[in-house]
Amino acid sequence: MYTLLMVILVFNCSILHGGPQIEGPNTRLFEYPSEIIQNEYNPIFSVDSPSYVTIRNTRYENVINDLYILNDNIRLSHVGYDSRKICLNVSINKNYEILLLPLFDLSYYGYTIAYRNNQIEIYPTAIRFYNHTLNEIKLIFIFDDDNLLVNSTLFDIDKNEAIEKYSYIYDSNNRLINIIAETKDNNRIVRKTLFYDGLFRNIPRPYFHDLVLPNMDEIIIFENSSIKYHLKIMRSYGDGHVYEPRTLDEKEKTWYYTVFEYNENGDEIIQGIYRNDGNISKYRTIYSEYDTRNNWLKKIYINETNNRTVGEVNRIIHYRR
């Protein structure tokens, strides 16, 4: 029997209208829900068209140890698509809490998993690698004797070569502190980093290794066994066309970062969107209801510029026991 988690969501569409961003898989949830059914209403469209709704069905699949595949079936109005993300649970309270950090974004559904002792191989049809789609890719994950993920490889099957190799670095308490990428040119770059002292770190700029990829994707900061800040690099597609920047200045204009701030329960309370031109957008989240397992049931988004409510989220959670 699966855990059923039903969600009714009303929010401003961030991609089209610059509203608050739904953080997605890195959302803290207790009791390991198996499924989330989420209805997302865009208030701009739904005023004149109540049928304009995004329905998102999310399922968590535990592959091995702390490695998960997050399956999303998304229907936007009358158009539907599927997506899958390979994620790592980085929660400090893994016995009863899930906090998924995305590692790879699968473009298509077909894949096979091969288990070999402390290693697995995943053969997807294709993978999203920042703004590129890579075909015929193999993902290799290696675990140590403590079941911790220590290495992964993004491998090009056609060329028979590694595109990037990743090392997962832990502290003395077996807490993840860095994900370091080794590229084909033998450069070692910190892609993601985690801290446990609660002190805010800004993302340094320029935050690029070259004109293609940022050298720092995410910073996650914990305090008192709960997430406190999450800084995340994001791509701005402008008019919707993907193109490769020719200069560092062009590169800077196509990326920005979002800072999520959380309360003592690990629930988002503030998100700030910081763009290259100095423009900053901030949204505040207010929670009005929690259940007995400390998962929130209702919240609203407030635009801090004009103090207007720009989104409302309601969810009904069913548990296995």
C-alpha positions in Angstrom: 0.0 0.0 0.0 1.3 3.4 -0.9 1.2 6.6 1.0 -1.2 9.1 -0.7 -0.5 12.8 -0.4 -3.0 15.0 -2.2 -2.2 18.7 -2.8 -4.3 21.5 -4.1 -2.1 24.4 -5.1 -2.7 28.0 -6.2 0.3 30.1 -7.3 1.7 32.6 -9.7 3.5 30.9 -12.6 7.2 31.9 -12.0 8.5 31.0 -15.4 6.0 33.2 -17.3 5.3 35.9 -14.8 8.2 36.2 -12.4 6.3 35.0 -9.4 7.4 32.7 -6.6 9.1 29.5 -7.6 8.0 26.1 -6.4 11.2 24.6 -5.2 10.3 21.1 -6.3 12.0 18.0 -5.1 14.1 19.6 -2.4 11.1 20.1 -0.2 11.2 18.7 3.3 8.6 16.1 4.1 8.1 13.8 7.0 7.0 10.2 6.8 8.3 9.5 3.3 5.2 10.0 1.2 4.9 7.7 -1.8 2.8 9.9 -4.0 1.8 13.6 -4.2 -1.2 14.7 -6.3 -1.0 18.4 -6.8 -3.3 20.9 -8.5 -1.6 24.2 -9.4 -3.8 27.1 -10.4 -2.4 30.2 -12.1 -4.5 33.1 -10.9 -3.8 35.2 -13.9 -5.3 32.7 -16.3 -7.8 31.1 -14.0 -9.8 34.3 -13.5 -11.2 34.0 -17.0 -10.6 30.3 -17.4 -11.1 28.2 -14.3 -10.2 25.1 -16.3 -6.6 26.3 -16.7 -4.9 24.1 -14.2 -1.7 22.2 -13.9 -2.1 18.7 -12.3 1.1 17.2 -11.0 1.4 13.6 -9.9 4.7 13.0 -8.1 6.0 9.6 -6.9 9.1 8.8 -5.0 11.0 5.6 -6.0 13.8 4.5 -3.7 16.5 3.0 -5.9 19.1 2.0 -3.3 20.3 3.5 0.0 19.7 7.3 -0.1 19.3 7.4 -3.9 15.8 8.2 -5.2 14.1 8.7 -8.6 11.4 11.4 -8.5 8.7 10.8 -11.1 6.6 13.7 -12.2 3.5 13.4 -14.5 2.5 16.9 -15.4 -0.6 18.1 -17.3 -0.6 21.8 -18.1 -4.1 22.7 -19.4 -4.6 20.1 -22.2 -0.8 19.4 -22.7 0.9 16.7 -20.7 4.5 15.6 -20.2 6.6 13.4 -17.9 9.9 14.0 -16.2 12.2 12.1 -13.9 15.0 13.3 -11.6 17.6 11.3 -9.8 18.0 12.7 -6.3 19.9 12.1 -3.1 18.3 12.3 0.3 20.5 14.8 2.2 18.3 15.1 5.3 20.0 14.9 8.7 16.9 13.0 10.0 16.7 10.2 7.5 14.8 7.9 9.8 11.6 9.9 9.2 12.4 12.8 6.9 13.1 13.2 3.2 14.9 16.2 1.7 15.9 15.4 -1.9 18.8 17.1 -3.7 18.5 16.6 -7.5 21.6 15.1 -9.1 20.5 14.4 -12.7 17.5 15.3 -14.8 16.3 12.5 -17.1 14.7 13.8 -20.3 12.9 10.6 -21.2 11.3 7.8 -19.4 13.0 4.7 -20.7 15.8 3.3 -18.5 17.2 0.1 -17.0 18.9 -0.3 -13.6 21.7 -2.8 -13.2 22.7 -3.7 -9.6 26.3 -4.9 -9.0 27.3 -5.2 -5.3 28.0 -1.6 -4.1 27.4 -0.2 -7.6 24.4 0.5 -9.8 24.2 1.6 -13.5 21.3 3.4 -15.0 20.8 3.5 -18.7 18.5 6.4 -19.6 17.6 7.2 -23.2 18.7 10.8 -22.7 19.6 13.3 -19.9 19.2 17.0 -19.4 22.6 18.5 -18.7 22.0 22.2 -18.0 20.7 23.5 -21.3 21.9 20.5 -23.3 20.2 17.2 -24.0 22.7 14.3 -24.0 21.7 11.1 -25.7 22.9 7.5 -25.1 24.1 8.3 -21.6 24.9 5.9 -18.8 24.9 6.9 -15.1 27.2 4.9 -12.7 26.8 5.2 -8.9 29.2 3.7 -6.4 28.6 3.3 -2.7 31.0 2.5 0.2 30.6 -0.1 3.0 28.5 2.4 5.0 26.0 2.6 2.0 27.1 6.2 1.4 27.3 7.4 -2.2 30.9 8.2 -2.9 31.2 8.4 -6.7 29.0 8.8 -9.8 29.9 9.1 -13.4 28.0 10.7 -16.4 29.2 8.4 -19.2 28.8 8.8 -22.9 28.1 5.3 -24.3 28.7 6.3 -28.0 32.0 7.9 -27.4 33.0 5.4 -24.6 34.2 8.3 -22.3 33.2 10.0 -19.1 31.6 13.5 -19.5 32.0 14.2 -15.8 32.9 12.3 -12.7 31.6 13.2 -9.3 33.0 12.7 -5.8 30.8 12.9 -2.8 32.7 14.2 0.3 31.4 13.6 3.9 32.4 14.9 7.3 33.1 12.8 10.4 29.4 12.5 11.0 28.7 11.0 7.5 27.0 14.3 6.5 27.5 15.3 2.8 29.6 18.5 2.6 30.7 18.7 -1.1 29.9 17.3 -4.5 33.0 17.8 -6.7 33.0 17.3 -10.4 36.0 16.2 -12.5 35.6 17.3 -16.1 37.1 15.9 -19.2 39.9 18.5 -19.0 40.8 17.2 -15.5 39.6 20.3 -13.7 38.0 19.6 -10.3 35.1 21.9 -9.6 32.8 22.1 -6.6 29.3 21.8 -8.0 27.3 21.6 -4.8 28.3 22.3 -1.2 26.6 21.9 2.2 27.2 23.5 5.6 25.9 22.7 9.1 26.6 25.9 11.1 23.6 28.0 10.0 25.8 30.8 8.6 24.6 32.3 5.3 27.0 32.2 2.4 26.4 34.2 -0.8 27.2 32.6 -4.1 30.4 34.2 -5.4 30.5 35.9 -8.8 31.4 35.2 -11.4 30.1 31.7 -10.6 31.1 30.1 -13.9 33.7 27.5 -14.8 33.4 28.4 -18.5 30.8 29.8 -20.9 28.7 26.6 -20.6 28.3 25.5 -17.0 28.2 27.3 -13.6 30.9 26.1 -11.3 28.6 26.3 -8.2 25.0 24.9 -8.7 23.7 25.0 -5.1 24.6 25.8 -1.5 22.6 24.2 1.3 23.0 25.4 4.9 21.7 23.4 7.9 21.2 24.5 11.5 20.1 22.4 14.5 19.3 19.4 12.2 17.1 21.5 9.9 17.7 23.3 6.6 18.0 27.0 7.0 19.1 28.4 3.6 19.2 27.0 0.1 21.0 29.0 -2.7 20.3 27.7 -6.2 21.6 28.7 -9.6 18.9 28.9 -12.3 18.9 29.5 -16.0 16.8 32.4 -17.4 15.7 31.6 -21.0 14.5 35.1 -21.8 12.3 34.8 -24.9 12.3 31.0 -24.7 15.1 30.4 -27.2 18.2 28.5 -26.0 21.4 29.8 -27.3 25.1 29.6 -26.3 26.5 32.9 -24.9 29.6 34.2 -26.7 31.0 36.3 -23.9 31.1 36.2 -20.1 28.8 39.2 -20.0 26.2 37.4 -22.1 26.6 34.4 -19.8 26.0 36.4 -16.7 22.7 37.7 -18.2 21.3 34.2 -18.8 21.7 33.0 -15.2 20.5 34.1 -11.8 20.2 32.6 -8.3 17.4 32.1 -5.9 17.8 32.1 -2.1 15.2 30.1 -0.1 15.1 30.7 3.7 13.4 28.3 6.1 11.9 28.3 9.6 12.8 25.9 12.4 10.6 23.3 10.9 12.5 23.4 7.6 9.6 25.0 5.8 10.2 27.9 3.3 9.4 31.3 4.7 11.3 33.7 2.3 12.6 33.4 -1.2 14.6 36.0 -3.0 15.4 36.0 -6.7 18.6 37.9 -7.5 19.3 38.8 -11.1 22.4 40.0 -12.9 21.0 43.5 -13.5 20.5 44.0 -9.7 16.8 43.4 -9.8 15.6 41.5 -6.7 12.2 39.9 -6.1 11.2 38.6 -2.7 8.2 36.5 -1.6 7.1 35.7 1.9 5.4 32.5 2.9 2.8 32.3 5.7 1.6 28.9 7.1 -1.8 28.7 8.7 -2.2 24.9 9.3 -0.1 21.9 10.1 -1.0 18.2 10.6 -0.1 15.9 13.5 3.1 14.9 11.7 4.3 18.5 11.4 3.7 18.7 7.7 2.0 22.0 6.6 -1.4 21.9 5.1 -2.0 25.5 4.0 0.2 28.4 3.1 0.0 31.7 1.1 2.7 33.6 -0.8 3.0 37.4 -0.3 4.9 39.7 -2.7 7.1 41.8 -0.4 7.2 44.7 -2.8 3.5 45.5 -2.7 2.3 43.2 0.2 -0.1 41.4 -2.2 -1.1 37.8 -1.9 0.2 36.1 -5.1 -0.4 32.5 -4.4 -2.2 30.0 -2.1 -1.4 26.4 -1.4 -3.7 23.9 0.3 -2.9 20.2 0.6 -4.6 17.1 2.0 -2.2 14.4 3.2 -3.1 10.7 3.6 -0.6 8.5 5.4 -0.1 4.7 5.3 -0.5 4.4 9.0 
